[in-house]
Amino acid sequence: MSRWKELPAELHVDVRQLIVRLRRLKDRSELSTRQLAAKSGYSAKSWQRYLNGRSLPPLEAVEAMARIGGDDPTRLLVLHEIAAERWAEGRVVTTGVPESTPAAPVRTPTEQQPDVRYPRALVTAGAVALVLSVSAALLLAVRLTDARAQLADERAATVAAAPATVSESLVPVVYTCRLEQQDGRWYVGLSRTTDTILAYTHIGPEVAEAQCLLRRAGIPPGDIDGVFGPKTQRAVERVQTRDGLVVDGVIGPHTWKALREAAPK
């Protein structure tokens, strides 16, 4: 498990909650910062800033982390929306007020004359600052709305490629394991993936592939039915314990590597 630095004390609790959630997903994925950059399209330095609270991650980066970490993207996007509002409020509070205001010169009784321009300048500056703040808030709201709509369209277009989950209409399927070894790795003819994130309640041929490899490694996952249930999860945890991996019951790149390269039992 990664040893994370303390987040900046001035971070709002809503921003802190989002970053802590992203850190947990990175730990679950078992990816380094460079591997995370390769999968998400955002640089390693950017992820270091996001995960250490130095800058707010964009909406697309949060969506990518949810996909990589096998988490519900809708929940993460809600957290990001709230955090973005808090982040914007923090920026307005820290940058909307001048650091110092020049003191008015002290005049002698003969020099004191009514000066109506100075108060008017202050009023004008305050009005301009207010307009800019409102405009920035409106622009942020519009960009968030557009981004949510775009992400919803992308999720609808790629839903077939993501691992499905157990539902009431699930029809039982029995898969056949056809073991073969290529370049020192084992495959069973159901999926050749080495990095798909699989977790509890996922279903499909990728799960069946992992179940066949678990059985070959001498750790029975129950029926080869393509359903990531309690027995499969316990079998995954046993493999992770045996090979010194992070024991979270989630199949990531490191666990796939252990399953495909494990010696037969």
N, C-alpha and C positions, 0 to 999 in steps of 0.2 A: 504494500500500500504506500502511496506517495506521502512524503512529509511536506505538508503545505505550509507556506508562510502565513503569519497572521495578516488578516485583511486590515486595511486602513481603518482607524477608529472612527473617522468622520463619515464612513459609508452609512447610508440609510439602511434600516433593517430589511426593507423590501429588496434593495439591491444586493445586500449581503445574502439573503435567502436564495436569490437566483444564482449567485456565484457558487455558493456551497453546493447547490444542486448540480451545477455543471461540473464541479470538481468530482462529485461522486460518480457521475456518468463517465468521466475520463478514467477514473480508477477502475470502474467496472469494465471498460473496453480493453484494459490492459495495453493501451497504446502509448507510445512515447509522444512527446510534443511534435516531433518531426513526422511520425506516422499519422498523427491526428491532422497535421497540416496537409498531408498528401491526400487524405480521404475527404477533407472538408473544403479544400480550396482556399483556406485562410492560412497565412504564414505562421511558422512556429513562434516568431516574436509577437505576432498579434495575439495568439492564444495565451502567451505568457502575460501579456497586458490584461486580457480579459479575465483570466483565472486568478490574477493577483489584485484585481479591483482597481487597476489604474485607468481602465477605459471600459465603457459599456459595450458588450458584444452586439453586433448588428443582428437583426431578426433572422437573416439567413444562416448565420453562424450557429444560433441557438437551435434552429431547425435541423441543421446538419448534426449537431451533437446529440439531439434526441434520436435521430436515425441511427447514428453510430452506436450510442449507448443502449439502444433497445428500449427507450422510454416513450411515454405518451407525449407526442409533440404538442397536443392541444394544451395540456397543463403547463408545459414549459413556456409556450407562447403567451399564456395569460400572465405568468410570472414576469416575463420580459416586458409586457405592456405596462404592468404596474411599476416595475423597476425603471423603465424609460421615463415615466412621468416623474418619479422621485428624482431621477438623475437630472432631468431638465429643471426641476424646481431647485435642486442644489446649485446648478450652474447660474440660475437667475439670482439666487441669494448671494452668491460669491462674486459675481461679475457685474450685477446690475447697479451697484452703488459705487461711486468713486472712492478711491482709497483715502483721499484727503481733500478737504475743501479749503481754498485760500481764505485766510482771515481778512475781514474787511479792514481797510486802513483806518486808523484813528485820526479823526480830523479835529482841528481846533474849532471853537465856536464860529470863527469867521469863515472857516472852510466848509462847514456843514451846510450843504444845500440839498434840497429834495431831489433825489435821483430815482426816477420811476423806471429807468431802463434796466437797472440791475435786477429788481424783483421780476420784471417781465422776462428777462433772460432765464432766470431760474424756473419760472413757470413753463416757459417754452421747452427748456431742456427736460423738465419732468414729463411734459406731455409727449415729447418725442420718445423718451425712454419707455413710457407706458405703451405707446403704439407699437414700438419694436417688440416689447415683451408679448403683447397680445398676438402680434403677427407670428412670432416664433412659435407660440403655443398652438395656434391654428395650423401652421405648416407641419408641426410635429404630428398633430392629430390626423391630418390628411395623409401624411406619409405612412403612418401606422395602419390606417384603413386600407390604403392601396397595397401595402405589403401583406396584410392578412388575406386580402382577396387573391393576390398572386400566389401565396403559399397554399391557399385552399385549392386553387386550380391545379397546382403542381402535385399536391397530394392525391387529387382525384385522378390525374393522369398516370401516376406511378403506383397506385394502390395494388395493382396486380403483381408488382415486383417485390412488395414487402411481405415478410412472413405473416401468414394469417394467424388468427387466434381461435380458441375453442368457442363454439357457439352451440345453441340448442339444436340447430339443423344439421350438425355434423354427422356425416355418414361414415361408419367404421370402415377402414381400409387396412388390408394386410399387405405389407411389402415383403419382397423377396430379396435377401442379401446375396449378391454375386460378387464375392471377393476377388480382387485382382490387385497386384502390386506393380507400380510404375515409378521408376526413379526413386526407389526407397520409400514410397508412400503407398498407403492402402486406400482403395476405393471400392465401392460396392455397386456402382452403376446408377445411383439415384441422384447424386449431386457431386460436383467437383469443386465446390466452394472451399475456400480456406479462411474466409474472414466474415462470413455472414453471422450476425449476432442472433443467437437463439436463446430464448428464456422461457420461463414457466408460462404455459397456456398456448405457446406457438404450435402450429401444426404445419404439415406439408412434407414433401420428399426430403428437404434438408434435414428435418428432424429425424426421419427414418434413416437417412445416411448416418447420422450421429449415433442412433440406436444400434445399428449394425456394427459400427466401429467399437462401441462400448462392449457389445457382446463378444466381439473378437478379442478385445483386451482382457476378457475374463471377468467383466463387471456387468452382469445382466441388468438391462434397463426395463425389463418387463416385455410386453408384446411389442413387436416391430410394427407399430400402427401409425407412426408419424405424428403422434400426439405427445407433446412435452408435458408429461404429468409428474406426479410426486415421485414415482419410481425412477423415471429418467433423471429428474433433478438430483435425487440422492446418488445415482450412479455417476453423474457428472461431478458432484462434490467429492466422491471417493477418488476419481481420477485426478482431480485438482490437488487433493491432499497427498496422494501418492507421488505426484510429480513436482511438488513444491510450488504450485501455482496459487493465485489468489482464490480462496474457496468462497465463491459466491453463487454457485449453481447455474451460472450463465456461460454459454459456449461462445467464446471470442476467438481471435486469431491464435493465441497461445494454446488454448484448449484444443482447437482444431489440429494444431501441429502435433500436440501430444497424442491425440487419437489416431492420426494418420501415420505417425512414425513409431507407435508403440509396438514392442515385441509381442508376439502372440503368447497367450497364457494357456 
